[in-house]
């Protein structure tokens, strides 16, 4: 295998705003990176810097508006990356399909120190969708079933080694149930908890209260039954309060059964603004500092905002994005087709 990369990284740490009670009416969209890429996985470091992973083997850091890029080849193939996560001294990127290859990129805060292959999985059905870390030691990645359960791999040593869970410790999936590699947001972590969402023939929430050692699964009222229906994104702000979003990718305007909220840790879900507000969205996030009231959802049809925990919605922009990640309560990075932008909510 060959690696082609050049990272020149500088530190520029911004400060976080504090206006959690404010309701937004507009969003300013500032382009920070443009390229002929599908960018579905981002992880901000601060107000000026964001890592991304994309197709064509491209991984990089945007520092202000300066891209510091890497092109990674596995053997003679350019991989498609849709999963990314960071810890204090490293960034991880995971390719989407066969072979699934997970790389650890050492990062000292100023530059990349090394790159190493830490997990490889080969097989016709291999397809990984998302990755996240609880802390600097423990992380999780999830993907579609290769046997009768979701693919879940765990690390407990800072991403140096990864182990795939056997189906004997995971809930069974139904035929046609899988996940969507749309925005690296199929996983949400809080405390020791993990929530993972599925779609297709079933739209369910898989839950672990002990960092992936044991699992249970809950039904949801999200639209399901077709290949492109189901839950595309999940976010929790505490052990009890979470939101899921998705819909029907083949009918993006349809806004019934595509968004729901839980107040009991995912055991039960209540549809939000059913038949009103946005249709399909691929990434949903609670706004930091707003006590679960402020929610933003993005997708190829645009950017939608709720000030009241999903009861009502405002379309802030028709500009489409795949993924959104907040830095503070007024600033987020968003990625999409051929672009990464900074979103400033006002």
SERO-723694 format. One record per residue (C-alpha): residue in three letters; x, y, z. Coordinates in Angstrom, 3 decimals. Layout:
// residues N
<rec aa="ALA" x="X" y="Y" z="Z"/>
...
This chain:
// residues 346
<rec aa="UNK" x="0.000" y="0.000" z="0.000"/>
<rec aa="UNK" x="1.091" y="3.586" z="-0.541"/>
<rec aa="UNK" x="0.269" y="6.761" z="1.289"/>
<rec aa="UNK" x="0.524" y="10.179" z="-0.297"/>
<rec aa="UNK" x="0.078" y="12.967" z="2.201"/>
<rec aa="UNK" x="1.389" y="16.314" z="3.258"/>
<rec aa="UNK" x="0.044" y="18.030" z="6.335"/>
<rec aa="UNK" x="1.083" y="21.511" z="7.407"/>
<rec aa="UNK" x="-1.085" y="22.397" z="10.378"/>
<rec aa="UNK" x="-1.258" y="25.542" z="12.494"/>
<rec aa="UNK" x="-3.236" y="26.229" z="15.649"/>
<rec aa="UNK" x="-5.913" y="28.897" z="15.684"/>
<rec aa="UNK" x="-8.227" y="28.464" z="18.613"/>
<rec aa="UNK" x="-11.388" y="30.553" z="18.765"/>
<rec aa="UNK" x="-13.734" y="31.278" z="21.594"/>
<rec aa="UNK" x="-17.257" y="29.982" z="22.097"/>
<rec aa="UNK" x="-20.308" y="32.191" z="22.235"/>
<rec aa="UNK" x="-22.845" y="32.049" z="25.031"/>
<rec aa="UNK" x="-26.360" y="33.041" z="24.000"/>
<rec aa="UNK" x="-28.342" y="29.879" z="24.565"/>
<rec aa="UNK" x="-31.658" y="31.674" z="24.961"/>
<rec aa="UNK" x="-31.515" y="33.328" z="21.544"/>
<rec aa="UNK" x="-33.771" y="32.184" z="18.730"/>
<rec aa="UNK" x="-32.257" y="32.262" z="15.256"/>
<rec aa="UNK" x="-33.809" y="33.880" z="12.203"/>
<rec aa="UNK" x="-30.984" y="33.623" z="9.668"/>
<rec aa="UNK" x="-27.825" y="31.683" z="8.890"/>
<rec aa="UNK" x="-24.728" y="33.078" z="7.233"/>
<rec aa="UNK" x="-23.001" y="30.504" z="5.027"/>
<rec aa="UNK" x="-19.276" y="31.083" z="4.528"/>
<rec aa="UNK" x="-17.478" y="28.744" z="2.079"/>
<rec aa="UNK" x="-14.175" y="27.463" z="3.443"/>
<rec aa="UNK" x="-13.319" y="24.642" z="1.031"/>
<rec aa="UNK" x="-14.433" y="23.589" z="-2.436"/>
<rec aa="UNK" x="-13.371" y="20.541" z="-4.433"/>
<rec aa="UNK" x="-14.901" y="17.877" z="-6.645"/>
<rec aa="UNK" x="-15.588" y="15.582" z="-3.693"/>
<rec aa="UNK" x="-18.481" y="14.047" z="-1.786"/>
<rec aa="UNK" x="-17.768" y="15.134" z="1.801"/>
<rec aa="UNK" x="-19.964" y="13.318" z="4.315"/>
<rec aa="UNK" x="-17.717" y="13.172" z="7.393"/>
<rec aa="UNK" x="-16.349" y="16.146" z="9.329"/>
<rec aa="UNK" x="-15.022" y="16.771" z="12.839"/>
<rec aa="UNK" x="-14.272" y="20.340" z="13.962"/>
<rec aa="UNK" x="-11.355" y="21.115" z="16.270"/>
<rec aa="UNK" x="-12.293" y="24.743" z="16.966"/>
<rec aa="UNK" x="-13.798" y="27.787" z="15.232"/>
<rec aa="UNK" x="-11.137" y="27.817" z="12.515"/>
<rec aa="UNK" x="-10.184" y="24.185" z="11.963"/>
<rec aa="UNK" x="-12.120" y="21.178" z="10.752"/>
<rec aa="UNK" x="-10.979" y="17.722" z="9.648"/>
<rec aa="UNK" x="-12.809" y="15.980" z="6.822"/>
<rec aa="UNK" x="-12.873" y="12.627" z="5.069"/>
<rec aa="UNK" x="-14.221" y="12.137" z="1.557"/>
<rec aa="UNK" x="-14.140" y="9.969" z="-1.536"/>
<rec aa="UNK" x="-11.163" y="9.664" z="-3.899"/>
<rec aa="UNK" x="-8.968" y="8.801" z="-0.911"/>
<rec aa="UNK" x="-9.055" y="12.412" z="0.276"/>
<rec aa="UNK" x="-8.561" y="13.330" z="3.921"/>
<rec aa="UNK" x="-7.595" y="16.737" z="5.187"/>
<rec aa="UNK" x="-7.651" y="19.600" z="7.625"/>
<rec aa="UNK" x="-9.077" y="22.996" z="6.753"/>
<rec aa="UNK" x="-7.258" y="25.657" z="8.764"/>
<rec aa="UNK" x="-9.225" y="28.868" z="8.275"/>
<rec aa="UNK" x="-9.565" y="28.615" z="4.485"/>
<rec aa="UNK" x="-6.284" y="26.792" z="3.872"/>
<rec aa="UNK" x="-6.641" y="23.082" z="3.008"/>
<rec aa="UNK" x="-3.971" y="20.676" z="4.256"/>
<rec aa="UNK" x="-4.702" y="17.527" z="2.305"/>
<rec aa="UNK" x="-3.844" y="13.855" z="2.179"/>
<rec aa="UNK" x="-4.579" y="11.303" z="-0.516"/>
<rec aa="UNK" x="-4.572" y="7.754" z="0.814"/>
<rec aa="UNK" x="-4.298" y="4.654" z="-1.332"/>
<rec aa="UNK" x="-4.849" y="1.083" z="-0.208"/>
<rec aa="UNK" x="-2.806" y="-1.064" z="-2.543"/>
<rec aa="UNK" x="-3.781" y="0.508" z="-5.894"/>
<rec aa="UNK" x="-7.218" y="1.772" z="-4.867"/>
<rec aa="UNK" x="-8.401" y="5.196" z="-3.784"/>
<rec aa="UNK" x="-10.744" y="4.609" z="-0.865"/>
<rec aa="UNK" x="-14.066" y="6.306" z="-0.166"/>
<rec aa="UNK" x="-14.180" y="7.659" z="3.396"/>
<rec aa="UNK" x="-17.479" y="8.449" z="5.149"/>
<rec aa="UNK" x="-16.451" y="8.010" z="8.787"/>
<rec aa="UNK" x="-14.141" y="10.215" z="10.851"/>
<rec aa="UNK" x="-13.395" y="10.764" z="14.544"/>
<rec aa="UNK" x="-10.728" y="12.528" z="16.571"/>
<rec aa="UNK" x="-9.074" y="12.184" z="19.958"/>
<rec aa="UNK" x="-6.447" y="14.355" z="21.631"/>
<rec aa="UNK" x="-3.491" y="13.070" z="19.626"/>
<rec aa="UNK" x="-4.993" y="11.393" z="16.557"/>
<rec aa="UNK" x="-7.612" y="11.441" z="13.834"/>
<rec aa="UNK" x="-9.264" y="8.285" z="12.504"/>
<rec aa="UNK" x="-10.777" y="7.712" z="9.062"/>
<rec aa="UNK" x="-12.644" y="4.579" z="7.957"/>
<rec aa="UNK" x="-13.448" y="3.633" z="4.379"/>
<rec aa="UNK" x="-16.988" y="2.728" z="3.531"/>
<rec aa="UNK" x="-16.948" y="-0.532" z="1.571"/>
<rec aa="UNK" x="-14.932" y="-3.647" z="0.735"/>
<rec aa="UNK" x="-12.206" y="-3.496" z="1.869"/>
<rec aa="UNK" x="-13.009" y="-1.435" z="4.959"/>
<rec aa="UNK" x="-9.733" y="0.109" z="6.070"/>
<rec aa="UNK" x="-9.346" y="2.173" z="9.248"/>
<rec aa="UNK" x="-6.385" y="4.525" z="9.526"/>
<rec aa="UNK" x="-4.976" y="6.272" z="12.587"/>
<rec aa="UNK" x="-3.281" y="9.577" z="11.775"/>
<rec aa="UNK" x="-1.079" y="10.821" z="14.579"/>
<rec aa="UNK" x="-1.542" y="14.538" z="15.293"/>
<rec aa="UNK" x="0.496" y="16.646" z="17.715"/>
<rec aa="UNK" x="-1.674" y="19.757" z="17.445"/>
<rec aa="UNK" x="0.500" y="21.273" z="14.751"/>
<rec aa="UNK" x="1.216" y="18.543" z="12.241"/>
<rec aa="UNK" x="0.568" y="14.942" z="11.307"/>
<rec aa="UNK" x="3.203" y="12.714" z="12.853"/>
<rec aa="UNK" x="2.442" y="9.380" z="11.218"/>
<rec aa="UNK" x="-0.270" y="7.322" z="9.556"/>
<rec aa="UNK" x="-0.949" y="3.666" z="10.211"/>
<rec aa="UNK" x="-3.470" y="1.047" z="9.229"/>
<rec aa="UNK" x="-5.159" y="-0.238" z="12.414"/>
<rec aa="UNK" x="-8.079" y="-2.337" z="11.098"/>
<rec aa="UNK" x="-8.962" y="-4.069" z="7.832"/>
<rec aa="UNK" x="-12.100" y="-6.030" z="7.045"/>
<rec aa="UNK" x="-12.787" y="-7.702" z="3.710"/>
<rec aa="UNK" x="-16.003" y="-9.249" z="2.455"/>
<rec aa="UNK" x="-18.722" y="-8.778" z="-0.114"/>
<rec aa="UNK" x="-21.164" y="-7.242" z="2.395"/>
<rec aa="UNK" x="-18.717" y="-5.044" z="4.301"/>
<rec aa="UNK" x="-19.975" y="-1.449" z="4.472"/>
<rec aa="UNK" x="-19.154" y="0.905" z="7.355"/>
<rec aa="UNK" x="-21.244" y="3.982" z="8.102"/>
<rec aa="UNK" x="-20.045" y="5.967" z="11.148"/>
<rec aa="UNK" x="-17.452" y="6.253" z="13.922"/>
<rec aa="UNK" x="-17.178" y="8.059" z="17.289"/>
<rec aa="UNK" x="-15.134" y="8.066" z="20.520"/>
<rec aa="UNK" x="-16.297" y="8.225" z="24.134"/>
<rec aa="UNK" x="-12.879" y="9.472" z="25.227"/>
<rec aa="UNK" x="-9.240" y="9.314" z="24.172"/>
<rec aa="UNK" x="-9.134" y="5.540" z="24.734"/>
<rec aa="UNK" x="-12.522" y="4.055" z="23.853"/>
<rec aa="UNK" x="-14.211" y="4.260" z="20.467"/>
<rec aa="UNK" x="-16.807" y="2.594" z="18.277"/>
<rec aa="UNK" x="-17.582" y="2.235" z="14.579"/>
<rec aa="UNK" x="-20.675" y="0.695" z="13.012"/>
<rec aa="UNK" x="-21.690" y="-0.673" z="9.659"/>
<rec aa="UNK" x="-24.191" y="-2.754" z="7.750"/>
<rec aa="UNK" x="-24.765" y="-6.430" z="8.590"/>
<rec aa="UNK" x="-22.370" y="-8.982" z="7.149"/>
<rec aa="UNK" x="-24.179" y="-11.796" z="8.941"/>
<rec aa="UNK" x="-27.316" y="-11.460" z="11.072"/>
<rec aa="UNK" x="-26.380" y="-8.357" z="13.070"/>
<rec aa="UNK" x="-25.018" y="-4.891" z="12.568"/>
<rec aa="UNK" x="-21.248" y="-4.655" z="12.218"/>
<rec aa="UNK" x="-19.816" y="-3.042" z="15.352"/>
<rec aa="UNK" x="-16.114" y="-2.688" z="16.118"/>
<rec aa="UNK" x="-14.665" y="-1.355" z="19.366"/>
<rec aa="UNK" x="-11.317" y="-0.059" z="20.568"/>
<rec aa="UNK" x="-10.166" y="0.328" z="24.166"/>
<rec aa="UNK" x="-6.552" y="1.372" z="23.572"/>
<rec aa="UNK" x="-6.816" y="4.693" z="21.783"/>
<rec aa="UNK" x="-7.568" y="3.174" z="18.400"/>
<rec aa="UNK" x="-4.424" y="1.066" z="18.107"/>
<rec aa="UNK" x="-6.441" y="-2.158" z="17.896"/>
<rec aa="UNK" x="-10.108" y="-2.833" z="17.078"/>
<rec aa="UNK" x="-12.298" y="-5.875" z="17.720"/>
<rec aa="UNK" x="-15.528" y="-6.773" z="15.945"/>
<rec aa="UNK" x="-18.407" y="-7.865" z="18.175"/>
<rec aa="UNK" x="-19.900" y="-11.301" z="17.435"/>
<rec aa="UNK" x="-23.580" y="-11.531" z="16.561"/>
<rec aa="UNK" x="-24.107" y="-13.557" z="19.734"/>
<rec aa="UNK" x="-23.932" y="-10.333" z="21.796"/>
<rec aa="UNK" x="-25.933" y="-8.142" z="19.407"/>
<rec aa="UNK" x="-29.644" y="-7.917" z="18.515"/>
<rec aa="UNK" x="-30.584" y="-9.625" z="15.286"/>
<rec aa="UNK" x="-31.424" y="-7.452" z="12.316"/>
<rec aa="UNK" x="-34.231" y="-8.164" z="9.898"/>
<rec aa="UNK" x="-33.719" y="-8.837" z="6.207"/>
<rec aa="UNK" x="-33.278" y="-5.501" z="4.472"/>
<rec aa="UNK" x="-32.383" y="-3.591" z="7.644"/>
<rec aa="UNK" x="-29.083" y="-1.710" z="7.466"/>
<rec aa="UNK" x="-27.818" y="1.860" z="7.855"/>
<rec aa="UNK" x="-26.984" y="4.919" z="5.778"/>
<rec aa="UNK" x="-23.465" y="6.285" z="5.338"/>
<rec aa="UNK" x="-24.898" y="9.753" z="4.784"/>
<rec aa="UNK" x="-23.316" y="11.996" z="7.431"/>
<rec aa="UNK" x="-21.252" y="10.021" z="9.973"/>
<rec aa="UNK" x="-24.114" y="10.555" z="12.447"/>
<rec aa="UNK" x="-25.614" y="7.061" z="12.824"/>
<rec aa="UNK" x="-23.965" y="6.959" z="16.267"/>
<rec aa="UNK" x="-24.546" y="9.180" z="19.309"/>
<rec aa="UNK" x="-22.540" y="8.846" z="22.537"/>
<rec aa="UNK" x="-23.207" y="10.236" z="26.005"/>
<rec aa="UNK" x="-21.585" y="9.054" z="29.227"/>
<rec aa="UNK" x="-21.197" y="5.287" z="28.881"/>
<rec aa="UNK" x="-24.124" y="5.118" z="26.462"/>
<rec aa="UNK" x="-24.218" y="4.534" z="22.712"/>
<rec aa="UNK" x="-27.179" y="4.780" z="20.363"/>
<rec aa="UNK" x="-27.035" y="3.472" z="16.794"/>
<rec aa="UNK" x="-29.804" y="3.901" z="14.202"/>
<rec aa="UNK" x="-30.935" y="1.764" z="11.297"/>
<rec aa="UNK" x="-33.054" y="2.116" z="8.191"/>
<rec aa="UNK" x="-34.374" y="0.245" z="5.205"/>
<rec aa="UNK" x="-36.993" y="-2.371" z="5.963"/>
<rec aa="UNK" x="-36.857" y="-1.427" z="9.665"/>
<rec aa="UNK" x="-36.043" y="1.873" z="11.396"/>
<rec aa="UNK" x="-34.819" y="1.088" z="14.906"/>
<rec aa="UNK" x="-32.520" y="2.363" z="17.644"/>
<rec aa="UNK" x="-29.844" y="0.044" z="19.083"/>
<rec aa="UNK" x="-28.679" y="1.002" z="22.577"/>
<rec aa="UNK" x="-25.772" y="0.118" z="24.838"/>
<rec aa="UNK" x="-25.446" y="1.492" z="28.379"/>
<rec aa="UNK" x="-21.953" y="0.074" z="28.942"/>
<rec aa="UNK" x="-19.784" y="1.266" z="26.059"/>
<rec aa="UNK" x="-20.792" y="-1.476" z="23.672"/>
<rec aa="UNK" x="-20.542" y="-4.557" z="25.854"/>
<rec aa="UNK" x="-24.286" y="-5.330" z="25.900"/>
<rec aa="UNK" x="-27.090" y="-4.194" z="23.587"/>
<rec aa="UNK" x="-30.849" y="-3.817" z="23.300"/>
<rec aa="UNK" x="-33.010" y="-2.533" z="20.438"/>
<rec aa="UNK" x="-36.092" y="-0.302" z="20.314"/>
<rec aa="UNK" x="-38.736" y="0.239" z="17.645"/>
<rec aa="UNK" x="-39.489" y="3.725" z="16.314"/>
<rec aa="UNK" x="-42.372" y="5.305" z="14.366"/>
<rec aa="UNK" x="-40.004" y="6.527" z="11.623"/>
<rec aa="UNK" x="-41.031" y="5.676" z="8.062"/>
<rec aa="UNK" x="-39.650" y="2.282" z="7.030"/>
<rec aa="UNK" x="-40.158" y="-0.584" z="4.639"/>
<rec aa="UNK" x="-38.231" y="0.560" z="1.545"/>
<rec aa="UNK" x="-34.526" y="0.536" z="0.791"/>
<rec aa="UNK" x="-34.082" y="4.301" z="1.218"/>
<rec aa="UNK" x="-36.456" y="4.920" z="4.138"/>
<rec aa="UNK" x="-35.544" y="5.077" z="7.794"/>
<rec aa="UNK" x="-33.344" y="6.899" z="10.288"/>
<rec aa="UNK" x="-30.353" y="8.739" z="8.884"/>
<rec aa="UNK" x="-29.110" y="10.564" z="11.987"/>
<rec aa="UNK" x="-29.304" y="10.560" z="15.810"/>
<rec aa="UNK" x="-28.229" y="12.946" z="18.558"/>
<rec aa="UNK" x="-28.525" y="12.769" z="22.375"/>
<rec aa="UNK" x="-27.840" y="15.615" z="24.819"/>
<rec aa="UNK" x="-28.066" y="13.473" z="27.971"/>
<rec aa="UNK" x="-28.964" y="9.924" z="28.988"/>
<rec aa="UNK" x="-32.679" y="10.483" z="28.358"/>
<rec aa="UNK" x="-33.188" y="13.104" z="25.640"/>
<rec aa="UNK" x="-32.501" y="12.324" z="22.011"/>
<rec aa="UNK" x="-33.685" y="13.141" z="18.508"/>
<rec aa="UNK" x="-33.717" y="11.058" z="15.327"/>
<rec aa="UNK" x="-34.201" y="12.283" z="11.771"/>
<rec aa="UNK" x="-34.452" y="10.747" z="8.343"/>
<rec aa="UNK" x="-37.284" y="10.075" z="5.948"/>
<rec aa="UNK" x="-37.422" y="8.816" z="2.399"/>
<rec aa="UNK" x="-34.428" y="9.739" z="0.263"/>
<rec aa="UNK" x="-36.471" y="8.977" z="-2.849"/>
<rec aa="UNK" x="-39.225" y="11.433" z="-1.788"/>
<rec aa="UNK" x="-37.372" y="14.196" z="0.043"/>
<rec aa="UNK" x="-40.373" y="16.496" z="0.469"/>
<rec aa="UNK" x="-42.429" y="13.892" z="2.343"/>
<rec aa="UNK" x="-42.510" y="15.090" z="5.960"/>
<rec aa="UNK" x="-44.498" y="12.416" z="7.773"/>
<rec aa="UNK" x="-42.763" y="9.883" z="10.019"/>
<rec aa="UNK" x="-39.322" y="11.358" z="9.492"/>
<rec aa="UNK" x="-38.445" y="13.009" z="12.834"/>
<rec aa="UNK" x="-38.974" y="11.937" z="16.441"/>
<rec aa="UNK" x="-37.854" y="12.625" z="19.994"/>
<rec aa="UNK" x="-37.335" y="10.504" z="23.117"/>
<rec aa="UNK" x="-37.269" y="11.436" z="26.795"/>
<rec aa="UNK" x="-36.586" y="7.951" z="28.165"/>
<rec aa="UNK" x="-33.220" y="7.056" z="26.657"/>
<rec aa="UNK" x="-34.619" y="5.751" z="23.383"/>
<rec aa="UNK" x="-37.115" y="3.210" z="24.685"/>
<rec aa="UNK" x="-40.067" y="5.132" z="23.197"/>
<rec aa="UNK" x="-40.220" y="7.776" z="20.492"/>
<rec aa="UNK" x="-42.778" y="10.479" z="19.672"/>
<rec aa="UNK" x="-43.088" y="11.901" z="16.173"/>
<rec aa="UNK" x="-42.294" y="15.605" z="15.831"/>
<rec aa="UNK" x="-44.388" y="18.053" z="13.747"/>
<rec aa="UNK" x="-45.724" y="15.151" z="11.715"/>
<rec aa="UNK" x="-46.802" y="16.354" z="8.286"/>
<rec aa="UNK" x="-45.222" y="19.764" z="8.907"/>
<rec aa="UNK" x="-41.703" y="21.156" z="8.839"/>
<rec aa="UNK" x="-38.849" y="19.639" z="6.850"/>
<rec aa="UNK" x="-38.928" y="16.358" z="5.010"/>
<rec aa="UNK" x="-35.834" y="14.222" z="4.486"/>
<rec aa="UNK" x="-32.714" y="15.368" z="6.311"/>
<rec aa="UNK" x="-29.437" y="13.454" z="6.650"/>
<rec aa="UNK" x="-27.936" y="15.061" z="9.780"/>
<rec aa="UNK" x="-29.531" y="16.425" z="12.966"/>
<rec aa="UNK" x="-27.899" y="18.127" z="15.936"/>
<rec aa="UNK" x="-29.031" y="19.724" z="19.182"/>
<rec aa="UNK" x="-27.592" y="23.225" z="19.442"/>
<rec aa="UNK" x="-25.150" y="23.420" z="22.378"/>
<rec aa="UNK" x="-26.276" y="25.391" z="25.393"/>
<rec aa="UNK" x="-29.987" y="25.477" z="24.541"/>
<rec aa="UNK" x="-31.161" y="22.753" z="26.930"/>
<rec aa="UNK" x="-32.528" y="20.528" z="24.182"/>
<rec aa="UNK" x="-34.751" y="23.216" z="22.688"/>
<rec aa="UNK" x="-32.666" y="24.293" z="19.711"/>
<rec aa="UNK" x="-32.287" y="21.749" z="16.898"/>
<rec aa="UNK" x="-30.789" y="22.076" z="13.417"/>
<rec aa="UNK" x="-31.242" y="19.506" z="10.657"/>
<rec aa="UNK" x="-29.517" y="19.611" z="7.295"/>
<rec aa="UNK" x="-29.859" y="17.642" z="4.095"/>
<rec aa="UNK" x="-29.619" y="18.119" z="0.363"/>
<rec aa="UNK" x="-32.909" y="20.127" z="0.403"/>
<rec aa="UNK" x="-31.622" y="22.739" z="2.873"/>
<rec aa="UNK" x="-31.090" y="23.846" z="6.482"/>
<rec aa="UNK" x="-33.969" y="23.661" z="8.991"/>
<rec aa="UNK" x="-34.111" y="25.076" z="12.522"/>
<rec aa="UNK" x="-36.407" y="24.464" z="15.489"/>
<rec aa="UNK" x="-36.376" y="26.654" z="18.645"/>
<rec aa="UNK" x="-38.818" y="24.432" z="20.573"/>
<rec aa="UNK" x="-37.459" y="20.870" z="20.537"/>
<rec aa="UNK" x="-38.898" y="20.064" z="17.128"/>
<rec aa="UNK" x="-42.474" y="21.260" z="17.547"/>
<rec aa="UNK" x="-42.069" y="23.958" z="14.892"/>
<rec aa="UNK" x="-39.500" y="24.555" z="12.176"/>
<rec aa="UNK" x="-38.082" y="27.369" z="10.081"/>
<rec aa="UNK" x="-36.249" y="26.867" z="6.799"/>
<rec aa="UNK" x="-33.142" y="29.005" z="7.110"/>
<rec aa="UNK" x="-31.642" y="28.152" z="3.722"/>
<rec aa="UNK" x="-32.280" y="26.046" z="0.660"/>
<rec aa="UNK" x="-28.561" y="25.384" z="0.270"/>
<rec aa="UNK" x="-27.985" y="21.677" z="0.695"/>
<rec aa="UNK" x="-25.509" y="19.908" z="2.973"/>
<rec aa="UNK" x="-24.931" y="16.293" z="4.034"/>
<rec aa="UNK" x="-23.554" y="16.769" z="7.560"/>
<rec aa="UNK" x="-23.378" y="19.378" z="10.312"/>
<rec aa="UNK" x="-21.261" y="19.571" z="13.483"/>
<rec aa="UNK" x="-21.474" y="22.422" z="15.993"/>
<rec aa="UNK" x="-18.464" y="24.142" z="17.533"/>
<rec aa="UNK" x="-20.509" y="26.329" z="19.874"/>
<rec aa="UNK" x="-24.060" y="27.645" z="20.143"/>
<rec aa="UNK" x="-23.864" y="29.932" z="17.089"/>
<rec aa="UNK" x="-21.236" y="28.337" z="14.862"/>
<rec aa="UNK" x="-21.110" y="25.037" z="13.011"/>
<rec aa="UNK" x="-19.290" y="23.445" z="10.115"/>
<rec aa="UNK" x="-21.300" y="21.711" z="7.390"/>
<rec aa="UNK" x="-20.187" y="19.553" z="4.492"/>
<rec aa="UNK" x="-21.845" y="18.581" z="1.262"/>
<rec aa="UNK" x="-21.343" y="17.954" z="-2.407"/>
<rec aa="UNK" x="-18.007" y="19.504" z="-3.362"/>
<rec aa="UNK" x="-17.817" y="21.756" z="-0.292"/>
<rec aa="UNK" x="-17.315" y="22.550" z="3.369"/>
<rec aa="UNK" x="-18.852" y="25.718" z="4.811"/>
<rec aa="UNK" x="-18.932" y="27.558" z="8.087"/>
<rec aa="UNK" x="-22.485" y="28.263" z="9.309"/>
<rec aa="UNK" x="-23.057" y="31.247" z="11.591"/>
<rec aa="UNK" x="-26.545" y="31.311" z="13.122"/>
<rec aa="UNK" x="-28.010" y="34.713" z="13.971"/>
